Amino acid sequence: MLTKRQNLMETIKYGKPDRFVKQYEFLNMIFEAAFPMTGIAMVPGQTSKDGWGVTWTFMEGQIGGFPVHDKEHIVIKDIAEWEKYVKKPVLPTDEQSWAPAVAHASAIDRNEEFVTAMYAPGVFEMTHHMMGMENALMAFYEEPEAMHALIDYITGFELEFAEMVIDRIHPDALFHHDDWGSQISSFLSPEMFAEFFVPAYKKIYGYYKDNGVELVVHHSDSYAANLIPAMIEMGIDIFQGVMNTNNIPELIKNYGGQISFMGGLHSGELDFPDWTPEKIAKDVERACTENGKLFYIPCITHGGAMSHFQGVYEEIDKQIDRMSQEMFTK
């Protein structure tokens, strides 16, 4: 039987996997090193401020926190003067702060799993976290020079973190968040995306790969089929969060072998209070039979190995095991 890591590589490299990769099983994420996420509200009822000065609130009854963009709290009040408002977070450099991450990474069997650095929020997300989505999207047209400079600054911070995390935990994989679209469209055209974000991510992902990171998994639970060529150019190995609006079978046919696809199980349709095992079983069966054994990893579209409602993630795992029995052993 292949290890989780071996089975993943067989799946994405046109090999001979012996079962479906089961969601996030191959990534052992070092959450203790996720310092760029410090200050983001993670608990209902919580309001907090992150290292960039973005105020977050996690409203009761919601399933996540949101940046606050009213006049009082918005960070970038004028994109033309962004340098006046933006100051990058201070990353810890002392051994004590990094010790839990180092201990976690050292305890992982790298033959079984990938020691995984994680990073969020991503470059595009940081632009609209600091100024609001509408202001950010308009600024790409109205103040392109300022946006290029801001993106360079954010990219520089990511590279500072990359140097630190590589030096301390020597990750085999990177799991990186940056949502690039809605369910039906990318936020930017491929041309504008290529201008503003491809160079930034080639620097970031190129640095990780030049320093021992074998696998880049990028999370964007969205439509991004029109950005796949850019993802390949950036160095992304797995597009995680891929929704069915992307036409996953067509993407596998056109791009399998250059990039793989992890998702196809829409969180909004499966992870809700009245979920049922029967509905999950039906959807997992559809996803596995429709997308096949290679270049596809059945997974909830969430950006992490979890569900918001108890039992959903575990039931998906159970049904993936069932489909492995159906499709690999019979």
Secondary structure, DSSP 8 states (H G I E B T S, - for coil): ---HHHHHHHHHTT---SS---TTTTEEE-GGG-GGGTT---STT-EEE-TTS-EEE--TT-SS-EE--STTT-S-S-GGGHHHH--------SHHHHHHHHHHHHTS-TTTSEEEEEE-S-HHHHHHHHH-HHHHHHHHHH-HHHHHHHHHHHHHHHHHHHHHHHHHH--SEEEEE---B-SSSBSS-HHHHHHHTHHHHHHHHHHHHHTT--EEEEE--S--GGGHHHHHHHT-SEEEEE-GGG-HHHHHHHHTTT-EEEEEE-HHHHSSTT--HHHHHHHHHHHHHHH-SSSEEEEESSSSS--SSTTHHHHHHHHHHHHHIIIII-
